[in-house]
Amino acid sequence: MSGFSAVDGAIVGLYLLGTMFAGLAVRRYVGRVEDFLLAGREVDVHLGIASLAATEFGIVTCMYTAQNGFLYGFAGAVPGLLQAAAMLVVGLTGFGVGPLREAGVATLPELFEQRFGPRVRWAAGVVIVLGGLLNMGVFLRTGGEFLLQVTGAGAAAGAGGWVASHLLEIAMTALLLLVAVYTVLGGMLSVLVTDFLQFVVMSAGLLVVTFLILRHVGWGALVDAVQAHRGAGGFNPLANPTMGWPYLLFNACLQLASVLTWQTAIQRVLSARDARTGRRIYTGTSFFFVARFLVPGIWGIAALAVLGPGADSLHAMPGYLATILPVGLMGLLVAAMLAADMSTDSSYMLTWASVIWNDILRPLHRGLWGDRRGLRWNRLIVAGIGVFLLLYGLWYPLKGDLWTYLGVTGTIYLASMSTLLVSCCYWRGANGTGAAAAIATGAAIPVAYLVLEQLPATGAFAHDTIGPYWSGLAAYAGSALAMLIGSKLGARRAPREA
């Protein structure tokens, strides 16, 4: 059985020092709030592709895609195929994101104010931050669990002593501090520079580990394991009783909505030099999302082949890797996963901070505070988000598989924000009444599902195999219907009020 050696520690330590130095070195170029949040809108195609790919692959990504591979076989990569298709189509056509970048706004709610008024902007900001922070709330915990499992440190938890019994909390805090330091000081400029470095390290680690797994297990053994343990449903989602049409339709809605309105993704479009550059970033990154689901999915399938279906689905992959990785390669993997996690966490923290500052706190500062005061507030907001993530990750009891939780929490705002964006850009009849109704409906359904899932009396019902998919579909359909009905009622009321 392999372990985490001094050589591995040296590899990880050198990587962390290099990343921190690069992230802090650009601090002196941050003089305005726009520099902090959007890197001065000077991101080109190649930097945008590397940054978006690095942002959307973290330890949590590796964990839930590997869990999908363990539970659903090759069919677990379907969300990646759907997201790649959605990003390619949106990038080629400019649907939604073209008008968004041309508007010159910093966030989605800022665009909505131009059409629906300041109250809708504020409500949209609240829902985006709610869904975003709940979605990100499990990132630190999942990252800490991965590191403990893959390095074998998790076995020390039962050895006694305060440090041994609190290894997870220590790992989570260390991850948070590493990310928070350069994000708080350097903002988007630091995120972009470190993302590029992390993209290189992450890609190298993924390719090397995948080659080792294929050499260790073999492609034929992977296919045989899926066939033996998951049957036809391991290859065809429609033949899987826990997936089927509700799973496909929900993920299709989820992926299109995330491409259009997931703030960490569109932050690259908003930071791009122009709308054409933003679209090229999307088309250039689209295929990456296939690999994003397929590569860790293969790791999960390998864990299924070696450990069997009785292993814990979330921890099977890092537990399996801990047994096969030699000295040196273990260090490369941990460095790659830290690279992935740091790029994801830093971008997400900065993204939600930008919405809090630009939209929720807008009535307080009204865009009149100076850059020095604005930078100080934004840094405090990022630090506050970090504290929330640490506490929430330790407190929240995750039910079901990780991907389903992320899909449901993301839907809290994706359902309504995608409806508002399409309506804002392409439907003249949309108004503030319909927008408010869409926001309320789109958020209420997934929040109700999350509450029911935690209650003893309704937990089994809410956690039915396809329950989250139906609730997600209801959120997208309900939000669109609420926009339609609310806008019609608002249009009738307006002449009477006039």
Secondary structure as a PSIPRED ss2 file (coil, helix, strand):
# PSIPRED VFORMAT (PSIPRED V4.0)

   1 M C   1.000  0.000  0.000
   2 S C   1.000  0.000  0.000
   3 G C   1.000  0.000  0.000
   4 F C   1.000  0.000  0.000
   5 S C   1.000  0.000  0.000
   6 A H   0.000  1.000  0.000
   7 V H   0.000  1.000  0.000
   8 D H   0.000  1.000  0.000
   9 G H   0.000  1.000  0.000
  10 A H   0.000  1.000  0.000
  11 I H   0.000  1.000  0.000
  12 V H   0.000  1.000  0.000
  13 G H   0.000  1.000  0.000
  14 L H   0.000  1.000  0.000
  15 Y H   0.000  1.000  0.000
  16 L H   0.000  1.000  0.000
  17 L H   0.000  1.000  0.000
  18 G H   0.000  1.000  0.000
  19 T H   0.000  1.000  0.000
  20 M H   0.000  1.000  0.000
  21 F H   0.000  1.000  0.000
  22 A H   0.000  1.000  0.000
  23 G H   0.000  1.000  0.000
  24 L H   0.000  1.000  0.000
  25 A H   0.000  1.000  0.000
  26 V H   0.000  1.000  0.000
  27 R H   0.000  1.000  0.000
  28 R H   0.000  1.000  0.000
  29 Y H   0.000  1.000  0.000
  30 V C   1.000  0.000  0.000
  31 G C   1.000  0.000  0.000
  32 R C   1.000  0.000  0.000
  33 V H   0.000  1.000  0.000
  34 E H   0.000  1.000  0.000
  35 D H   0.000  1.000  0.000
  36 F H   0.000  1.000  0.000
  37 L H   0.000  1.000  0.000
  38 L H   0.000  1.000  0.000
  39 A H   0.000  1.000  0.000
  40 G H   0.000  1.000  0.000
  41 R H   0.000  1.000  0.000
  42 E C   1.000  0.000  0.000
  43 V E   0.000  0.000  1.000
  44 D C   1.000  0.000  0.000
  45 V H   0.000  1.000  0.000
  46 H H   0.000  1.000  0.000
  47 L H   0.000  1.000  0.000
  48 G H   0.000  1.000  0.000
  49 I H   0.000  1.000  0.000
  50 A H   0.000  1.000  0.000
  51 S H   0.000  1.000  0.000
  52 L H   0.000  1.000  0.000
  53 A H   0.000  1.000  0.000
  54 A H   0.000  1.000  0.000
  55 T H   0.000  1.000  0.000
  56 E C   1.000  0.000  0.000
  57 F C   1.000  0.000  0.000
  58 G C   1.000  0.000  0.000
  59 I H   0.000  1.000  0.000
  60 V H   0.000  1.000  0.000
  61 T H   0.000  1.000  0.000
  62 C H   0.000  1.000  0.000
  63 M H   0.000  1.000  0.000
  64 Y H   0.000  1.000  0.000
  65 T H   0.000  1.000  0.000
  66 A H   0.000  1.000  0.000
  67 Q H   0.000  1.000  0.000
  68 N H   0.000  1.000  0.000
  69 G H   0.000  1.000  0.000
  70 F H   0.000  1.000  0.000
  71 L H   0.000  1.000  0.000
  72 Y H   0.000  1.000  0.000
  73 G H   0.000  1.000  0.000
  74 F H   0.000  1.000  0.000
  75 A H   0.000  1.000  0.000
  76 G H   0.000  1.000  0.000
  77 A H   0.000  1.000  0.000
  78 V H   0.000  1.000  0.000
  79 P H   0.000  1.000  0.000
  80 G H   0.000  1.000  0.000
  81 L H   0.000  1.000  0.000
  82 L H   0.000  1.000  0.000
  83 Q H   0.000  1.000  0.000
  84 A H   0.000  1.000  0.000
  85 A H   0.000  1.000  0.000
  86 A H   0.000  1.000  0.000
  87 M H   0.000  1.000  0.000
  88 L H   0.000  1.000  0.000
  89 V H   0.000  1.000  0.000
  90 V H   0.000  1.000  0.000
  91 G H   0.000  1.000  0.000
  92 L H   0.000  1.000  0.000
  93 T H   0.000  1.000  0.000
  94 G C   1.000  0.000  0.000
  95 F C   1.000  0.000  0.000
  96 G C   1.000  0.000  0.000
  97 V H   0.000  1.000  0.000
  98 G H   0.000  1.000  0.000
  99 P H   0.000  1.000  0.000
 100 L H   0.000  1.000  0.000
 101 R H   0.000  1.000  0.000
 102 E H   0.000  1.000  0.000
 103 A C   1.000  0.000  0.000
 104 G C   1.000  0.000  0.000
 105 V C   1.000  0.000  0.000
 106 A C   1.000  0.000  0.000
 107 T C   1.000  0.000  0.000
 108 L H   0.000  1.000  0.000
 109 P H   0.000  1.000  0.000
 110 E H   0.000  1.000  0.000
 111 L H   0.000  1.000  0.000
 112 F H   0.000  1.000  0.000
 113 E H   0.000  1.000  0.000
 114 Q H   0.000  1.000  0.000
 115 R H   0.000  1.000  0.000
 116 F H   0.000  1.000  0.000
 117 G C   1.000  0.000  0.000
 118 P H   0.000  1.000  0.000
 119 R H   0.000  1.000  0.000
 120 V H   0.000  1.000  0.000
 121 R H   0.000  1.000  0.000
 122 W H   0.000  1.000  0.000
 123 A H   0.000  1.000  0.000
 124 A H   0.000  1.000  0.000
 125 G H   0.000  1.000  0.000
 126 V H   0.000  1.000  0.000
 127 V H   0.000  1.000  0.000
 128 I H   0.000  1.000  0.000
 129 V H   0.000  1.000  0.000
 130 L H   0.000  1.000  0.000
 131 G H   0.000  1.000  0.000
 132 G H   0.000  1.000  0.000
 133 L H   0.000  1.000  0.000
 134 L H   0.000  1.000  0.000
 135 N H   0.000  1.000  0.000
 136 M H   0.000  1.000  0.000
 137 G C   1.000  0.000  0.000
 138 V C   1.000  0.000  0.000
 139 F H   0.000  1.000  0.000
 140 L H   0.000  1.000  0.000
 141 R H   0.000  1.000  0.000
 142 T H   0.000  1.000  0.000
 143 G H   0.000  1.000  0.000
 144 G H   0.000  1.000  0.000
 145 E H   0.000  1.000  0.000
 146 F H   0.000  1.000  0.000
 147 L H   0.000  1.000  0.000
 148 L H   0.000  1.000  0.000
 149 Q H   0.000  1.000  0.000
 150 V H   0.000  1.000  0.000
 151 T H   0.000  1.000  0.000
 152 G C   1.000  0.000  0.000
 153 A H   0.000  1.000  0.000
 154 G H   0.000  1.000  0.000
 155 A H   0.000  1.000  0.000
 156 A H   0.000  1.000  0.000
 157 A H   0.000  1.000  0.000
 158 G H   0.000  1.000  0.000
 159 A H   0.000  1.000  0.000
 160 G C   1.000  0.000  0.000
 161 G C   1.000  0.000  0.000
 162 W H   0.000  1.000  0.000
 163 V H   0.000  1.000  0.000
 164 A H   0.000  1.000  0.000
 165 S H   0.000  1.000  0.000
 166 H C   1.000  0.000  0.000
 167 L H   0.000  1.000  0.000
 168 L H   0.000  1.000  0.000
 169 E H   0.000  1.000  0.000
 170 I H   0.000  1.000  0.000
 171 A H   0.000  1.000  0.000
 172 M H   0.000  1.000  0.000
 173 T H   0.000  1.000  0.000
 174 A H   0.000  1.000  0.000
 175 L H   0.000  1.000  0.000
 176 L H   0.000  1.000  0.000
 177 L H   0.000  1.000  0.000
 178 L H   0.000  1.000  0.000
 179 V H   0.000  1.000  0.000
 180 A H   0.000  1.000  0.000
 181 V H   0.000  1.000  0.000
 182 Y H   0.000  1.000  0.000
 183 T H   0.000  1.000  0.000
 184 V H   0.000  1.000  0.000
 185 L H   0.000  1.000  0.000
 186 G H   0.000  1.000  0.000
 187 G H   0.000  1.000  0.000
 188 M H   0.000  1.000  0.000
 189 L H   0.000  1.000  0.000
 190 S H   0.000  1.000  0.000
 191 V H   0.000  1.000  0.000
 192 L H   0.000  1.000  0.000
 193 V H   0.000  1.000  0.000
 194 T H   0.000  1.000  0.000
 195 D H   0.000  1.000  0.000
 196 F H   0.000  1.000  0.000
 197 L H   0.000  1.000  0.000
 198 Q H   0.000  1.000  0.000
 199 F H   0.000  1.000  0.000
 200 V H   0.000  1.000  0.000
 201 V H   0.000  1.000  0.000
 202 M H   0.000  1.000  0.000
 203 S H   0.000  1.000  0.000
 204 A H   0.000  1.000  0.000
 205 G H   0.000  1.000  0.000
 206 L H   0.000  1.000  0.000
 207 L H   0.000  1.000  0.000
 208 V H   0.000  1.000  0.000
 209 V H   0.000  1.000  0.000
 210 T H   0.000  1.000  0.000
 211 F H   0.000  1.000  0.000
 212 L H   0.000  1.000  0.000
 213 I H   0.000  1.000  0.000
 214 L H   0.000  1.000  0.000
 215 R H   0.000  1.000  0.000
 216 H H   0.000  1.000  0.000
 217 V C   1.000  0.000  0.000
 218 G C   1.000  0.000  0.000
 219 W H   0.000  1.000  0.000
 220 G H   0.000  1.000  0.000
 221 A H   0.000  1.000  0.000
 222 L H   0.000  1.000  0.000
 223 V H   0.000  1.000  0.000
 224 D H   0.000  1.000  0.000
 225 A H   0.000  1.000  0.000
 226 V H   0.000  1.000  0.000
 227 Q H   0.000  1.000  0.000
 228 A H   0.000  1.000  0.000
 229 H H   0.000  1.000  0.000
 230 R H   0.000  1.000  0.000
 231 G H   0.000  1.000  0.000
 232 A H   0.000  1.000  0.000
 233 G H   0.000  1.000  0.000
 234 G H   0.000  1.000  0.000
 235 F C   1.000  0.000  0.000
 236 N C   1.000  0.000  0.000
 237 P H   0.000  1.000  0.000
 238 L H   0.000  1.000  0.000
 239 A H   0.000  1.000  0.000
 240 N C   1.000  0.000  0.000
 241 P C   1.000  0.000  0.000
 242 T C   1.000  0.000  0.000
 243 M C   1.000  0.000  0.000
 244 G H   0.000  1.000  0.000
 245 W H   0.000  1.000  0.000
 246 P H   0.000  1.000  0.000
 247 Y H   0.000  1.000  0.000
 248 L H   0.000  1.000  0.000
 249 L H   0.000  1.000  0.000
 250 F H   0.000  1.000  0.000
 251 N H   0.000  1.000  0.000
 252 A H   0.000  1.000  0.000
 253 C H   0.000  1.000  0.000
 254 L H   0.000  1.000  0.000
 255 Q H   0.000  1.000  0.000
 256 L H   0.000  1.000  0.000
 257 A H   0.000  1.000  0.000
 258 S H   0.000  1.000  0.000
 259 V H   0.000  1.000  0.000
 260 L H   0.000  1.000  0.000
 261 T H   0.000  1.000  0.000
 262 W C   1.000  0.000  0.000
 263 Q H   0.000  1.000  0.000
 264 T H   0.000  1.000  0.000
 265 A H   0.000  1.000  0.000
 266 I H   0.000  1.000  0.000
 267 Q H   0.000  1.000  0.000
 268 R H   0.000  1.000  0.000
 269 V H   0.000  1.000  0.000
 270 L H   0.000  1.000  0.000
 271 S H   0.000  1.000  0.000
 272 A E   0.000  0.000  1.000
 273 R C   1.000  0.000  0.000
 274 D C   1.000  0.000  0.000
 275 A H   0.000  1.000  0.000
 276 R H   0.000  1.000  0.000
 277 T H   0.000  1.000  0.000
 278 G H   0.000  1.000  0.000
 279 R H   0.000  1.000  0.000
 280 R H   0.000  1.000  0.000
 281 I H   0.000  1.000  0.000
 282 Y H   0.000  1.000  0.000
 283 T H   0.000  1.000  0.000
 284 G H   0.000  1.000  0.000
 285 T H   0.000  1.000  0.000
 286 S C   1.000  0.000  0.000
 287 F C   1.000  0.000  0.000
 288 F H   0.000  1.000  0.000
 289 F H   0.000  1.000  0.000
 290 V H   0.000  1.000  0.000
 291 A H   0.000  1.000  0.000
 292 R H   0.000  1.000  0.000
 293 F H   0.000  1.000  0.000
 294 L H   0.000  1.000  0.000
 295 V H   0.000  1.000  0.000
 296 P H   0.000  1.000  0.000
 297 G H   0.000  1.000  0.000
 298 I H   0.000  1.000  0.000
 299 W H   0.000  1.000  0.000
 300 G H   0.000  1.000  0.000
 301 I H   0.000  1.000  0.000
 302 A H   0.000  1.000  0.000
 303 A H   0.000  1.000  0.000
 304 L H   0.000  1.000  0.000
 305 A H   0.000  1.000  0.000
 306 V H   0.000  1.000  0.000
 307 L H   0.000  1.000  0.000
 308 G C   1.000  0.000  0.000
 309 P C   1.000  0.000  0.000
 310 G C   1.000  0.000  0.000
 311 A C   1.000  0.000  0.000
 312 D C   1.000  0.000  0.000
 313 S C   1.000  0.000  0.000
 314 L C   1.000  0.000  0.000
 315 H C   1.000  0.000  0.000
 316 A H   0.000  1.000  0.000
 317 M H   0.000  1.000  0.000
 318 P H   0.000  1.000  0.000
 319 G H   0.000  1.000  0.000
 320 Y H   0.000  1.000  0.000
 321 L H   0.000  1.000  0.000
 322 A H   0.000  1.000  0.000
 323 T H   0.000  1.000  0.000
 324 I H   0.000  1.000  0.000
 325 L C   1.000  0.000  0.000
 326 P C   1.000  0.000  0.000
 327 V C   1.000  0.000  0.000
 328 G C   1.000  0.000  0.000
 329 L H   0.000  1.000  0.000
 330 M H   0.000  1.000  0.000
 331 G H   0.000  1.000  0.000
 332 L H   0.000  1.000  0.000
 333 L H   0.000  1.000  0.000
 334 V H   0.000  1.000  0.000
 335 A H   0.000  1.000  0.000
 336 A H   0.000  1.000  0.000
 337 M H   0.000  1.000  0.000
 338 L H   0.000  1.000  0.000
 339 A H   0.000  1.000  0.000
 340 A H   0.000  1.000  0.000
 341 D H   0.000  1.000  0.000
 342 M H   0.000  1.000  0.000
 343 S H   0.000  1.000  0.000
 344 T H   0.000  1.000  0.000
 345 D H   0.000  1.000  0.000
 346 S H   0.000  1.000  0.000
 347 S H   0.000  1.000  0.000
 348 Y H   0.000  1.000  0.000
 349 M H   0.000  1.000  0.000
 350 L H   0.000  1.000  0.000
 351 T H   0.000  1.000  0.000
 352 W H   0.000  1.000  0.000
 353 A H   0.000  1.000  0.000
 354 S H   0.000  1.000  0.000
 355 V H   0.000  1.000  0.000
 356 I H   0.000  1.000  0.000
 357 W H   0.000  1.000  0.000
 358 N H   0.000  1.000  0.000
 359 D H   0.000  1.000  0.000
 360 I H   0.000  1.000  0.000
 361 L C   1.000  0.000  0.000
 362 R H   0.000  1.000  0.000
 363 P H   0.000  1.000  0.000
 364 L H   0.000  1.000  0.000
 365 H H   0.000  1.000  0.000
 366 R C   1.000  0.000  0.000
 367 G C   1.000  0.000  0.000
 368 L C   1.000  0.000  0.000
 369 W C   1.000  0.000  0.000
 370 G C   1.000  0.000  0.000
 371 D H   0.000  1.000  0.000
 372 R H   0.000  1.000  0.000
 373 R H   0.000  1.000  0.000
 374 G H   0.000  1.000  0.000
 375 L H   0.000  1.000  0.000
 376 R H   0.000  1.000  0.000
 377 W H   0.000  1.000  0.000
 378 N H   0.000  1.000  0.000
 379 R H   0.000  1.000  0.000
 380 L H   0.000  1.000  0.000
 381 I H   0.000  1.000  0.000
 382 V H   0.000  1.000  0.000
 383 A H   0.000  1.000  0.000
 384 G H   0.000  1.000  0.000
 385 I H   0.000  1.000  0.000
 386 G H   0.000  1.000  0.000
 387 V H   0.000  1.000  0.000
 388 F H   0.000  1.000  0.000
 389 L H   0.000  1.000  0.000
 390 L H   0.000  1.000  0.000
 391 L H   0.000  1.000  0.000
 392 Y H   0.000  1.000  0.000
 393 G H   0.000  1.000  0.000
 394 L H   0.000  1.000  0.000
 395 W H   0.000  1.000  0.000
 396 Y C   1.000  0.000  0.000
 397 P C   1.000  0.000  0.000
 398 L C   1.000  0.000  0.000
 399 K C   1.000  0.000  0.000
 400 G C   1.000  0.000  0.000
 401 D C   1.000  0.000  0.000
 402 L H   0.000  1.000  0.000
 403 W H   0.000  1.000  0.000
 404 T H   0.000  1.000  0.000
 405 Y H   0.000  1.000  0.000
 406 L H   0.000  1.000  0.000
 407 G H   0.000  1.000  0.000
 408 V H   0.000  1.000  0.000
 409 T H   0.000  1.000  0.000
 410 G H   0.000  1.000  0.000
 411 T H   0.000  1.000  0.000
 412 I H   0.000  1.000  0.000
 413 Y H   0.000  1.000  0.000
 414 L H   0.000  1.000  0.000
 415 A H   0.000  1.000  0.000
 416 S H   0.000  1.000  0.000
 417 M H   0.000  1.000  0.000
 418 S H   0.000  1.000  0.000
 419 T H   0.000  1.000  0.000
 420 L H   0.000  1.000  0.000
 421 L H   0.000  1.000  0.000
 422 V H   0.000  1.000  0.000
 423 S H   0.000  1.000  0.000
 424 C H   0.000  1.000  0.000
 425 C H   0.000  1.000  0.000
 426 Y H   0.000  1.000  0.000
 427 W C   1.000  0.000  0.000
 428 R C   1.000  0.000  0.000
 429 G C   1.000  0.000  0.000
 430 A C   1.000  0.000  0.000
 431 N C   1.000  0.000  0.000
 432 G H   0.000  1.000  0.000
 433 T H   0.000  1.000  0.000
 434 G H   0.000  1.000  0.000
 435 A H   0.000  1.000  0.000
 436 A H   0.000  1.000  0.000
 437 A H   0.000  1.000  0.000
 438 A H   0.000  1.000  0.000
 439 I H   0.000  1.000  0.000
 440 A H   0.000  1.000  0.000
 441 T H   0.000  1.000  0.000
 442 G H   0.000  1.000  0.000
 443 A H   0.000  1.000  0.000
 444 A H   0.000  1.000  0.000
 445 I H   0.000  1.000  0.000
 446 P H   0.000  1.000  0.000
 447 V H   0.000  1.000  0.000
 448 A H   0.000  1.000  0.000
 449 Y H   0.000  1.000  0.000
 450 L H   0.000  1.000  0.000
 451 V H   0.000  1.000  0.000
 452 L H   0.000  1.000  0.000
 453 E H   0.000  1.000  0.000
 454 Q H   0.000  1.000  0.000
 455 L C   1.000  0.000  0.000
 456 P C   1.000  0.000  0.000
 457 A C   1.000  0.000  0.000
 458 T C   1.000  0.000  0.000
 459 G H   0.000  1.000  0.000
 460 A H   0.000  1.000  0.000
 461 F H   0.000  1.000  0.000
 462 A H   0.000  1.000  0.000
 463 H C   1.000  0.000  0.000
 464 D C   1.000  0.000  0.000
 465 T C   1.000  0.000  0.000
 466 I C   1.000  0.000  0.000
 467 G H   0.000  1.000  0.000
 468 P H   0.000  1.000  0.000
 469 Y H   0.000  1.000  0.000
 470 W H   0.000  1.000  0.000
 471 S H   0.000  1.000  0.000
 472 G H   0.000  1.000  0.000
 473 L H   0.000  1.000  0.000
 474 A H   0.000  1.000  0.000
 475 A H   0.000  1.000  0.000
 476 Y H   0.000  1.000  0.000
 477 A H   0.000  1.000  0.000
 478 G H   0.000  1.000  0.000
 479 S H   0.000  1.000  0.000
 480 A H   0.000  1.000  0.000
 481 L H   0.000  1.000  0.000
 482 A H   0.000  1.000  0.000
 483 M H   0.000  1.000  0.000
 484 L H   0.000  1.000  0.000
 485 I H   0.000  1.000  0.000
 486 G H   0.000  1.000  0.000
 487 S H   0.000  1.000  0.000
 488 K H   0.000  1.000  0.000
 489 L H   0.000  1.000  0.000
 490 G H   0.000  1.000  0.000
 491 A H   0.000  1.000  0.000
 492 R H   0.000  1.000  0.000
 493 R H   0.000  1.000  0.000
 494 A H   0.000  1.000  0.000
 495 P H   0.000  1.000  0.000
 496 R H   0.000  1.000  0.000
 497 E H   0.000  1.000  0.000
 498 A C   1.000  0.000  0.000
